[in-house]
Amino acid sequence: MNSCKKAIFSFLAVILFFSMSPLASAKAEAASIGESVVAFGKTFMGVKYVFGGTTPSGFDCSGFVQYIYKNEAGISLPRTTGEQFNVGTAVAKSDLQVGDLVFYANTYKKGISHVGVYAGNGQVLNATSSKGIALIPLEGDSYWSPRYAGAKRVVQAPEWFTDVEKTDLAYNAIRSLTDQRVINGFTADTFAPEEKITRGQAAAIINRVLGLKPEKMSYFTDVPKENRFAVDIAAVHEAGIMNGYGDKKFGLEEQMTRNEMASLIQRAFHLKVSETAAANVVYTDIKAGHWAYEGIVSMASIDKIGFFKGEKFYGTHNATREAFTVAIYNAMNAK
């Protein structure tokens, strides 16, 4: 896959950041790669069939499949039909998606002997000896349909984020909140734990938990009604959880510090600070009387996984997606 296509796929994944679950997002990217492969393959429609051919001057069936997957998606497949049949994950005919490999048996020889790529709408794109690169129907063809032998998926959606290990302190928090669709992946297969949280994102995440409905929408000049976070921002503002600035702006894209995160989550979840909890907090960079002190103490006291454990809280540092997720998870599970 060239750099332009990689950039496009990454861009699409970011657009889906707050609208889809990580698994759904990953499946969407996998599907888009299959569609891209088929679209590329269709540019060779009519190219002649050449037994043993692996280039646009002439293809055989497996040479064609190998060529379009390598040159469009950067995926290397074995050379022969039999070898290609042994890779990927088997899929039922009823579950075919664009880009899946479709196999046929007993064509010019016994056993698995022909391969094409599912093109959608009941069509298979393949190199035929009679028409060259062409579309054939999956069903209803007197020659091909009875010889259907199965299908394989070679573009797989990742099962979990590649940048979050099960041994990470934040793993359970990230798993729980992504499963509940409170927060989603940054791209199809990454969570981006160190990426910073913006005020707009924070409002959306909090309101996915609280489920507040605003009475009106127009509060801030930098949050148009059509903005994806407009409802959430209006809702948390009306609830007194998040306010804007004196110039009637919310600061939609501004990042927030860990101090601001702590204070915000305390307000949102009505966290109380006991004298015992306060006495057990030993951060050397925060003292009683600081405007975020109660929020920081409350976060530290409910942190059962030890994410915020340490000598310092680092309140002036920007809050990351990982830290915000853990803080929300702890607040949701506070007793």
Buried (B, 14 or more C-beta within 10 A) or exposed (E): BEEEBEEBBBEBBBEBBBEBBBBBBBBBBBBBBBBBBBBBBBEBEEBEBBEEBBEEEBBBBBBBBBBBBBBBBEBEBBBBBBEBBEBBEEBEEEEBBBBBBBBBBEBEEEEBBBBBBBBBEEBBBBBBBEBBBBBBEBEEEEEBEEBBBBBBBBBEBBEBBEBBEEEBBBBBBBBBBBEEBBBBBBBBBBBBBEBBBBBBBBBBBBBBBEEBEBEEBEBBEBBEEEBEBBBBBBBBBBBEBBEBEEEEEBBBEBBBBBBBBBBBBBBBBEBEBEEEBBEEBEBEEBEEEBEBBBBBBBBBBBBEBEBBEEEEBBBEEBBBBBBBBBBBBBBBEBE
